[in-house]
Amino acid sequence: MDFKYKIADGSRTIDDKQPENAIAYNENIVRTLYAKYGLIIEEPIRYGCWSGRKKCLSYQNILIAHKH
């Protein structure tokens, strides 16, 4: 997928007319926001096949977190 359109700092989309079709977030920004709000990420993040990976659990990334 080509996330060529910037939405905001750290996020991009494939469709500037309907950005909700697919949105990508910078992983470092997500990790920072989770930490800021007291969420702990259960590693590993399960990266999806959307990016062309051959071995994956799902098409989308899966991130599981809990509140500390």
PDB file with one MODEL, atoms N, CA, C and O in Angstrom:
MODEL        1
ATOM      1  N   MET A   1       0.850  -1.175   0.000  1.00  0.00           N
ATOM      2  CA  MET A   1       0.000   0.000   0.000  1.00  0.00           C
ATOM      3  C   MET A   1       0.897   1.240   0.000  1.00  0.00           C
ATOM      4  O   MET A   1       1.944   1.272   0.647  1.00  0.00           O
ATOM      5  N   ASP A   2       0.472   2.219  -0.717  1.00  0.00           N
ATOM      6  CA  ASP A   2       1.260   3.435  -0.841  1.00  0.00           C
ATOM      7  C   ASP A   2       0.628   4.551  -0.002  1.00  0.00           C
ATOM      8  O   ASP A   2      -0.336   5.193  -0.419  1.00  0.00           O
ATOM      9  N   PHE A   3       1.188   4.759   1.174  1.00  0.00           N
ATOM     10  CA  PHE A   3       0.689   5.798   2.086  1.00  0.00           C
ATOM     11  C   PHE A   3       1.359   7.123   1.736  1.00  0.00           C
ATOM     12  O   PHE A   3       2.209   7.621   2.476  1.00  0.00           O
ATOM     13  N   LYS A   4       0.966   7.678   0.607  1.00  0.00           N
ATOM     14  CA  LYS A   4       1.670   8.862   0.092  1.00  0.00           C
ATOM     15  C   LYS A   4       1.098  10.198   0.555  1.00  0.00           C
ATOM     16  O   LYS A   4       1.714  11.239   0.327  1.00  0.00           O
ATOM     17  N   TYR A   5      -0.068  10.189   1.201  1.00  0.00           N
ATOM     18  CA  TYR A   5      -0.685  11.450   1.618  1.00  0.00           C
ATOM     19  C   TYR A   5      -0.541  11.652   3.122  1.00  0.00           C
ATOM     20  O   TYR A   5      -0.948  10.802   3.914  1.00  0.00           O
ATOM     21  N   LYS A   6       0.034  12.768   3.499  1.00  0.00           N
ATOM     22  CA  LYS A   6       0.193  13.089   4.908  1.00  0.00           C
ATOM     23  C   LYS A   6      -1.129  13.601   5.464  1.00  0.00           C
ATOM     24  O   LYS A   6      -1.777  14.453   4.856  1.00  0.00           O
ATOM     25  N   ILE A   7      -1.530  13.076   6.627  1.00  0.00           N
ATOM     26  CA  ILE A   7      -2.742  13.552   7.306  1.00  0.00           C
ATOM     27  C   ILE A   7      -2.334  14.534   8.393  1.00  0.00           C
ATOM     28  O   ILE A   7      -2.825  15.661   8.447  1.00  0.00           O
ATOM     29  N   ALA A   8      -1.433  14.092   9.253  1.00  0.00           N
ATOM     30  CA  ALA A   8      -0.922  14.894  10.361  1.00  0.00           C
ATOM     31  C   ALA A   8       0.467  14.359  10.682  1.00  0.00           C
ATOM     32  O   ALA A   8       0.922  13.395  10.066  1.00  0.00           O
ATOM     33  N   ASP A   9       1.134  14.974  11.634  1.00  0.00           N
ATOM     34  CA  ASP A   9       2.454  14.485  12.000  1.00  0.00           C
ATOM     35  C   ASP A   9       2.380  13.009  12.377  1.00  0.00           C
ATOM     36  O   ASP A   9       1.662  12.626  13.301  1.00  0.00           O
ATOM     37  N   GLY A  10       3.128  12.192  11.651  1.00  0.00           N
ATOM     38  CA  GLY A  10       3.212  10.780  11.971  1.00  0.00           C
ATOM     39  C   GLY A  10       2.112   9.900  11.427  1.00  0.00           C
ATOM     40  O   GLY A  10       2.074   8.710  11.737  1.00  0.00           O
ATOM     41  N   SER A  11       1.209  10.450  10.618  1.00  0.00           N
ATOM     42  CA  SER A  11       0.175   9.604  10.026  1.00  0.00           C
ATOM     43  C   SER A  11       0.000   9.924   8.547  1.00  0.00           C
ATOM     44  O   SER A  11       0.129  11.066   8.105  1.00  0.00           O
ATOM     45  N   ARG A  12      -0.299   8.868   7.807  1.00  0.00           N
ATOM     46  CA  ARG A  12      -0.438   9.000   6.371  1.00  0.00           C
ATOM     47  C   ARG A  12      -1.609   8.147   5.894  1.00  0.00           C
ATOM     48  O   ARG A  12      -2.069   7.259   6.612  1.00  0.00           O
ATOM     49  N   THR A  13      -2.092   8.418   4.683  1.00  0.00           N
ATOM     50  CA  THR A  13      -3.191   7.655   4.100  1.00  0.00           C
ATOM     51  C   THR A  13      -2.902   7.351   2.630  1.00  0.00           C
ATOM     52  O   THR A  13      -2.022   7.955   2.017  1.00  0.00           O
ATOM     53  N   ILE A  14      -3.653   6.410   2.086  1.00  0.00           N
ATOM     54  CA  ILE A  14      -3.518   6.076   0.669  1.00  0.00           C
ATOM     55  C   ILE A  14      -4.482   6.888  -0.191  1.00  0.00           C
ATOM     56  O   ILE A  14      -4.359   6.902  -1.415  1.00  0.00           O
ATOM     57  N   ASP A  15      -5.435   7.561   0.438  1.00  0.00           N
ATOM     58  CA  ASP A  15      -6.501   8.248  -0.287  1.00  0.00           C
ATOM     59  C   ASP A  15      -6.783   9.604   0.358  1.00  0.00           C
ATOM     60  O   ASP A  15      -7.340   9.673   1.453  1.00  0.00           O
ATOM     61  N   ASP A  16      -6.400  10.665  -0.317  1.00  0.00           N
ATOM     62  CA  ASP A  16      -6.593  11.991   0.275  1.00  0.00           C
ATOM     63  C   ASP A  16      -8.059  12.428   0.296  1.00  0.00           C
ATOM     64  O   ASP A  16      -8.410  13.336   1.050  1.00  0.00           O
ATOM     65  N   LYS A  17      -8.916  11.811  -0.505  1.00  0.00           N
ATOM     66  CA  LYS A  17     -10.346  12.153  -0.525  1.00  0.00           C
ATOM     67  C   LYS A  17     -11.120  11.395   0.552  1.00  0.00           C
ATOM     68  O   LYS A  17     -12.084  11.921   1.109  1.00  0.00           O
ATOM     69  N   GLN A  18     -10.706  10.163   0.846  1.00  0.00           N
ATOM     70  CA  GLN A  18     -11.324   9.347   1.895  1.00  0.00           C
ATOM     71  C   GLN A  18     -10.205   8.723   2.728  1.00  0.00           C
ATOM     72  O   GLN A  18      -9.903   7.539   2.581  1.00  0.00           O
ATOM     73  N   PRO A  19      -9.598   9.517   3.594  1.00  0.00           N
ATOM     74  CA  PRO A  19      -8.438   9.030   4.340  1.00  0.00           C
ATOM     75  C   PRO A  19      -8.723   7.817   5.214  1.00  0.00           C
ATOM     76  O   PRO A  19      -7.809   7.054   5.526  1.00  0.00           O
ATOM     77  N   GLU A  20      -9.977   7.627   5.612  1.00  0.00           N
ATOM     78  CA  GLU A  20     -10.304   6.486   6.466  1.00  0.00           C
ATOM     79  C   GLU A  20     -10.181   5.138   5.746  1.00  0.00           C
ATOM     80  O   GLU A  20     -10.255   4.092   6.390  1.00  0.00           O
ATOM     81  N   ASN A  21      -9.996   5.148   4.435  1.00  0.00           N
ATOM     82  CA  ASN A  21      -9.827   3.897   3.695  1.00  0.00           C
ATOM     83  C   ASN A  21      -8.615   3.105   4.176  1.00  0.00           C
ATOM     84  O   ASN A  21      -8.657   1.876   4.229  1.00  0.00           O
ATOM     85  N   ALA A  22      -7.555   3.791   4.520  1.00  0.00           N
ATOM     86  CA  ALA A  22      -6.356   3.133   5.071  1.00  0.00           C
ATOM     87  C   ALA A  22      -5.468   4.210   5.678  1.00  0.00           C
ATOM     88  O   ALA A  22      -5.089   5.169   5.007  1.00  0.00           O
ATOM     89  N   ILE A  23      -5.146   4.043   6.943  1.00  0.00           N
ATOM     90  CA  ILE A  23      -4.308   5.007   7.654  1.00  0.00           C
ATOM     91  C   ILE A  23      -3.134   4.277   8.276  1.00  0.00           C
ATOM     92  O   ILE A  23      -3.286   3.196   8.846  1.00  0.00           O
ATOM     93  N   ALA A  24      -1.972   4.876   8.161  1.00  0.00           N
ATOM     94  CA  ALA A  24      -0.759   4.331   8.782  1.00  0.00           C
ATOM     95  C   ALA A  24      -0.233   5.347   9.783  1.00  0.00           C
ATOM     96  O   ALA A  24      -0.224   6.551   9.527  1.00  0.00           O
ATOM     97  N   TYR A  25       0.204   4.836  10.926  1.00  0.00           N
ATOM     98  CA  TYR A  25       0.767   5.689  11.964  1.00  0.00           C
ATOM     99  C   TYR A  25       2.223   5.316  12.176  1.00  0.00           C
ATOM    100  O   TYR A  25       2.580   4.139  12.123  1.00  0.00           O
ATOM    101  N   ASN A  26       3.053   6.300  12.413  1.00  0.00           N
ATOM    102  CA  ASN A  26       4.450   6.063  12.737  1.00  0.00           C
ATOM    103  C   ASN A  26       4.522   5.297  14.049  1.00  0.00           C
ATOM    104  O   ASN A  26       3.928   5.711  15.045  1.00  0.00           O
ATOM    105  N   GLU A  27       5.241   4.188  14.057  1.00  0.00           N
ATOM    106  CA  GLU A  27       5.290   3.336  15.245  1.00  0.00           C
ATOM    107  C   GLU A  27       5.847   4.065  16.462  1.00  0.00           C
ATOM    108  O   GLU A  27       5.350   3.866  17.571  1.00  0.00           O
ATOM    109  N   ASN A  28       6.850   4.891  16.289  1.00  0.00           N
ATOM    110  CA  ASN A  28       7.425   5.614  17.434  1.00  0.00           C
ATOM    111  C   ASN A  28       6.412   6.559  18.066  1.00  0.00           C
ATOM    112  O   ASN A  28       6.380   6.710  19.288  1.00  0.00           O
ATOM    113  N   ILE A  29       5.595   7.190  17.253  1.00  0.00           N
ATOM    114  CA  ILE A  29       4.563   8.090  17.781  1.00  0.00           C
ATOM    115  C   ILE A  29       3.508   7.294  18.547  1.00  0.00           C
ATOM    116  O   ILE A  29       3.063   7.719  19.613  1.00  0.00           O
ATOM    117  N   VAL A  30       3.110   6.147  18.012  1.00  0.00           N
ATOM    118  CA  VAL A  30       2.134   5.303  18.700  1.00  0.00           C
ATOM    119  C   VAL A  30       2.697   4.857  20.052  1.00  0.00           C
ATOM    120  O   VAL A  30       2.006   4.927  21.069  1.00  0.00           O
ATOM    121  N   ARG A  31       3.941   4.404  20.060  1.00  0.00           N
ATOM    122  CA  ARG A  31       4.561   3.955  21.308  1.00  0.00           C
ATOM    123  C   ARG A  31       4.628   5.097  22.332  1.00  0.00           C
ATOM    124  O   ARG A  31       4.385   4.881  23.519  1.00  0.00           O
ATOM    125  N   THR A  32       4.955   6.300  21.874  1.00  0.00           N
ATOM    126  CA  THR A  32       5.031   7.460  22.762  1.00  0.00           C
ATOM    127  C   THR A  32       3.657   7.799  23.343  1.00  0.00           C
ATOM    128  O   THR A  32       3.542   8.068  24.539  1.00  0.00           O
ATOM    129  N   LEU A  33       2.626   7.788  22.516  1.00  0.00           N
ATOM    130  CA  LEU A  33       1.264   8.077  22.995  1.00  0.00           C
ATOM    131  C   LEU A  33       0.776   7.020  23.977  1.00  0.00           C
ATOM    132  O   LEU A  33       0.158   7.346  24.991  1.00  0.00           O
ATOM    133  N   TYR A  34       1.049   5.773  23.681  1.00  0.00           N
ATOM    134  CA  TYR A  34       0.634   4.713  24.606  1.00  0.00           C
ATOM    135  C   TYR A  34       1.303   4.910  25.962  1.00  0.00           C
ATOM    136  O   TYR A  34       0.647   4.825  27.001  1.00  0.00           O
ATOM    137  N   ALA A  35       2.589   5.170  25.953  1.00  0.00           N
ATOM    138  CA  ALA A  35       3.325   5.383  27.207  1.00  0.00           C
ATOM    139  C   ALA A  35       2.776   6.599  27.952  1.00  0.00           C
ATOM    140  O   ALA A  35       2.606   6.561  29.171  1.00  0.00           O
ATOM    141  N   LYS A  36       2.500   7.672  27.222  1.00  0.00           N
ATOM    142  CA  LYS A  36       1.980   8.899  27.830  1.00  0.00           C
ATOM    143  C   LYS A  36       0.680   8.647  28.594  1.00  0.00           C
ATOM    144  O   LYS A  36       0.443   9.252  29.640  1.00  0.00           O
ATOM    145  N   TYR A  37      -0.155   7.758  28.074  1.00  0.00           N
ATOM    146  CA  TYR A  37      -1.444   7.491  28.695  1.00  0.00           C
ATOM    147  C   TYR A  37      -1.470   6.203  29.524  1.00  0.00           C
ATOM    148  O   TYR A  37      -2.533   5.672  29.848  1.00  0.00           O
ATOM    149  N   GLY A  38      -0.262   5.714  29.859  1.00  0.00           N
ATOM    150  CA  GLY A  38      -0.152   4.590  30.780  1.00  0.00           C
ATOM    151  C   GLY A  38      -0.500   3.235  30.198  1.00  0.00           C
ATOM    152  O   GLY A  38      -0.877   2.324  30.937  1.00  0.00           O
ATOM    153  N   LEU A  39      -0.382   3.086  28.899  1.00  0.00           N
ATOM    154  CA  LEU A  39      -0.658   1.798  28.262  1.00  0.00           C
ATOM    155  C   LEU A  39       0.647   1.060  28.006  1.00  0.00           C
ATOM    156  O   LEU A  39       1.623   1.646  27.537  1.00  0.00           O
ATOM    157  N   ILE A  40       0.656  -0.220  28.317  1.00  0.00           N
ATOM    158  CA  ILE A  40       1.836  -1.048  28.108  1.00  0.00           C
ATOM    159  C   ILE A  40       1.563  -1.976  26.927  1.00  0.00           C
ATOM    160  O   ILE A  40       0.581  -2.718  26.927  1.00  0.00           O
ATOM    161  N   ILE A  41       2.417  -1.931  25.940  1.00  0.00           N
ATOM    162  CA  ILE A  41       2.281  -2.777  24.756  1.00  0.00           C
ATOM    163  C   ILE A  41       2.784  -4.174  25.078  1.00  0.00           C
ATOM    164  O   ILE A  41       3.890  -4.355  25.588  1.00  0.00           O
ATOM    165  N   GLU A  42       1.951  -5.154  24.770  1.00  0.00           N
ATOM    166  CA  GLU A  42       2.347  -6.554  24.907  1.00  0.00           C
ATOM    167  C   GLU A  42       3.141  -6.922  23.649  1.00  0.00           C
ATOM    168  O   GLU A  42       2.570  -7.110  22.575  1.00  0.00           O
ATOM    169  N   GLU A  43       4.439  -7.020  23.796  1.00  0.00           N
ATOM    170  CA  GLU A  43       5.299  -7.371  22.666  1.00  0.00           C
ATOM    171  C   GLU A  43       5.160  -8.857  22.359  1.00  0.00           C
ATOM    172  O   GLU A  43       4.862  -9.647  23.255  1.00  0.00           O
ATOM    173  N   PRO A  44       5.366  -9.237  21.135  1.00  0.00           N
ATOM    174  CA  PRO A  44       5.712  -8.381  20.013  1.00  0.00           C
ATOM    175  C   PRO A  44       4.456  -7.815  19.339  1.00  0.00           C
ATOM    176  O   PRO A  44       3.364  -8.370  19.459  1.00  0.00           O
ATOM    177  N   ILE A  45       4.638  -6.713  18.639  1.00  0.00           N
ATOM    178  CA  ILE A  45       3.587  -6.219  17.762  1.00  0.00           C
ATOM    179  C   ILE A  45       3.512  -7.220  16.612  1.00  0.00           C
ATOM    180  O   ILE A  45       4.540  -7.634  16.076  1.00  0.00           O
ATOM    181  N   ARG A  46       2.321  -7.599  16.244  1.00  0.00           N
ATOM    182  CA  ARG A  46       2.148  -8.535  15.122  1.00  0.00           C
ATOM    183  C   ARG A  46       1.935  -7.715  13.861  1.00  0.00           C
ATOM    184  O   ARG A  46       0.849  -7.184  13.627  1.00  0.00           O
ATOM    185  N   TYR A  47       2.981  -7.617  13.054  1.00  0.00           N
ATOM    186  CA  TYR A  47       2.908  -6.822  11.834  1.00  0.00           C
ATOM    187  C   TYR A  47       2.144  -7.587  10.762  1.00  0.00           C
ATOM    188  O   TYR A  47       2.318  -8.796  10.611  1.00  0.00           O
ATOM    189  N   GLY A  48       1.306  -6.885  10.026  1.00  0.00           N
ATOM    190  CA  GLY A  48       0.431  -7.512   9.041  1.00  0.00           C
ATOM    191  C   GLY A  48       1.043  -7.710   7.670  1.00  0.00           C
ATOM    192  O   GLY A  48       2.122  -7.204   7.362  1.00  0.00           O
ATOM    193  N   CYS A  49       0.321  -8.461   6.861  1.00  0.00           N
ATOM    194  CA  CYS A  49       0.746  -8.773   5.494  1.00  0.00           C
ATOM    195  C   CYS A  49       0.534  -7.610   4.520  1.00  0.00           C
ATOM    196  O   CYS A  49       0.986  -7.675   3.377  1.00  0.00           O
ATOM    197  N   TRP A  50      -0.139  -6.562   4.955  1.00  0.00           N
ATOM    198  CA  TRP A  50      -0.437  -5.431   4.075  1.00  0.00           C
ATOM    199  C   TRP A  50       0.818  -4.864   3.431  1.00  0.00           C
ATOM    200  O   TRP A  50       0.765  -4.323   2.326  1.00  0.00           O
ATOM    201  N   SER A  51       1.957  -4.987   4.126  1.00  0.00           N
ATOM    202  CA  SER A  51       3.197  -4.389   3.621  1.00  0.00           C
ATOM    203  C   SER A  51       3.981  -5.338   2.719  1.00  0.00           C
ATOM    204  O   SER A  51       5.059  -4.991   2.236  1.00  0.00           O
ATOM    205  N   GLY A  52       3.445  -6.525   2.495  1.00  0.00           N
ATOM    206  CA  GLY A  52       4.134  -7.487   1.645  1.00  0.00           C
ATOM    207  C   GLY A  52       4.861  -8.579   2.414  1.00  0.00           C
ATOM    208  O   GLY A  52       5.502  -9.438   1.810  1.00  0.00           O
ATOM    209  N   ARG A  53       4.770  -8.556   3.733  1.00  0.00           N
ATOM    210  CA  ARG A  53       5.388  -9.628   4.532  1.00  0.00           C
ATOM    211  C   ARG A  53       4.781 -10.963   4.148  1.00  0.00           C
ATOM    212  O   ARG A  53       3.590 -11.052   3.850  1.00  0.00           O
ATOM    213  N   LYS A  54       5.600 -11.993   4.156  1.00  0.00           N
ATOM    214  CA  LYS A  54       5.125 -13.334   3.794  1.00  0.00           C
ATOM    215  C   LYS A  54       4.552 -14.077   4.997  1.00  0.00           C
ATOM    216  O   LYS A  54       3.568 -14.804   4.860  1.00  0.00           O
ATOM    217  N   LYS A  55       5.154 -13.905   6.174  1.00  0.00           N
ATOM    218  CA  LYS A  55       4.677 -14.590   7.377  1.00  0.00           C
ATOM    219  C   LYS A  55       3.992 -13.571   8.285  1.00  0.00           C
ATOM    220  O   LYS A  55       4.624 -12.645   8.794  1.00  0.00           O
ATOM    221  N   CYS A  56       2.692 -13.761   8.476  1.00  0.00           N
ATOM    222  CA  CYS A  56       1.963 -12.846   9.348  1.00  0.00           C
ATOM    223  C   CYS A  56       0.690 -13.511   9.836  1.00  0.00           C
ATOM    224  O   CYS A  56       0.223 -14.496   9.263  1.00  0.00           O
ATOM    225  N   LEU A  57       0.150 -12.965  10.884  1.00  0.00           N
ATOM    226  CA  LEU A  57      -1.058 -13.498  11.503  1.00  0.00           C
ATOM    227  C   LEU A  57      -2.323 -12.962  10.837  1.00  0.00           C
ATOM    228  O   LEU A  57      -3.348 -13.642  10.793  1.00  0.00           O
ATOM    229  N   SER A  58      -2.241 -11.745  10.323  1.00  0.00           N
ATOM    230  CA  SER A  58      -3.410 -11.056   9.790  1.00  0.00           C
ATOM    231  C   SER A  58      -2.965 -10.105   8.691  1.00  0.00           C
ATOM    232  O   SER A  58      -1.771  -9.859   8.521  1.00  0.00           O
ATOM    233  N   TYR A  59      -3.915  -9.577   7.955  1.00  0.00           N
ATOM    234  CA  TYR A  59      -3.592  -8.566   6.959  1.00  0.00           C
ATOM    235  C   TYR A  59      -3.161  -7.270   7.649  1.00  0.00           C
ATOM    236  O   TYR A  59      -2.220  -6.609   7.211  1.00  0.00           O
ATOM    237  N   GLN A  60      -3.857  -6.914   8.731  1.00  0.00           N
ATOM    238  CA  GLN A  60      -3.566  -5.686   9.463  1.00  0.00           C
ATOM    239  C   GLN A  60      -2.577  -5.947  10.592  1.00  0.00           C
ATOM    240  O   GLN A  60      -2.416  -7.080  11.044  1.00  0.00           O
ATOM    241  N   ASN A  61      -1.925  -4.891  11.035  1.00  0.00           N
ATOM    242  CA  ASN A  61      -1.080  -4.998  12.222  1.00  0.00           C
ATOM    243  C   ASN A  61      -1.975  -5.228  13.437  1.00  0.00           C
ATOM    244  O   ASN A  61      -3.107  -4.749  13.492  1.00  0.00           O
ATOM    245  N   ILE A  62      -1.449  -5.964  14.401  1.00  0.00           N
ATOM    246  CA  ILE A  62      -2.185  -6.202  15.642  1.00  0.00           C
ATOM    247  C   ILE A  62      -1.306  -5.749  16.803  1.00  0.00           C
ATOM    248  O   ILE A  62      -0.179  -6.214  16.970  1.00  0.00           O
ATOM    249  N   LEU A  63      -1.841  -4.840  17.591  1.00  0.00           N
ATOM    250  CA  LEU A  63      -1.137  -4.329  18.758  1.00  0.00           C
ATOM    251  C   LEU A  63      -2.050  -4.514  19.961  1.00  0.00           C
ATOM    252  O   LEU A  63      -3.177  -4.020  19.984  1.00  0.00           O
ATOM    253  N   ILE A  64      -1.550  -5.230  20.955  1.00  0.00           N
ATOM    254  CA  ILE A  64      -2.327  -5.464  22.178  1.00  0.00           C
ATOM    255  C   ILE A  64      -1.656  -4.695  23.307  1.00  0.00           C
ATOM    256  O   ILE A  64      -0.435  -4.738  23.460  1.00  0.00           O
ATOM    257  N   ALA A  65      -2.464  -3.989  24.096  1.00  0.00           N
ATOM    258  CA  ALA A  65      -1.929  -3.193  25.188  1.00  0.00           C
ATOM    259  C   ALA A  65      -2.853  -3.284  26.395  1.00  0.00           C
ATOM    260  O   ALA A  65      -4.034  -3.608  26.272  1.00  0.00           O
ATOM    261  N   HIS A  66      -2.300  -2.998  27.539  1.00  0.00           N
ATOM    262  CA  HIS A  66      -3.108  -2.938  28.750  1.00  0.00           C
ATOM    263  C   HIS A  66      -2.695  -1.720  29.571  1.00  0.00           C
ATOM    264  O   HIS A  66      -1.587  -1.202  29.438  1.00  0.00           O
ATOM    265  N   LYS A  67      -3.603  -1.286  30.409  1.00  0.00           N
ATOM    266  CA  LYS A  67      -3.368  -0.133  31.279  1.00  0.00           C
ATOM    267  C   LYS A  67      -2.573  -0.564  32.478  1.00  0.00           C
ATOM    268  O   LYS A  67      -2.830  -1.623  33.051  1.00  0.00           O
ATOM    269  N   HIS A  68      -1.572   0.272  32.880  1.00  0.00           N
ATOM    270  CA  HIS A  68      -0.831  -0.145  34.074  1.00  0.00           C
ATOM    271  C   HIS A  68      -1.325   0.458  35.321  1.00  0.00           C
ATOM    272  O   HIS A  68      -0.785   0.187  36.394  1.00  0.00           O
TER     273      HIS A  68
ENDMDL
END
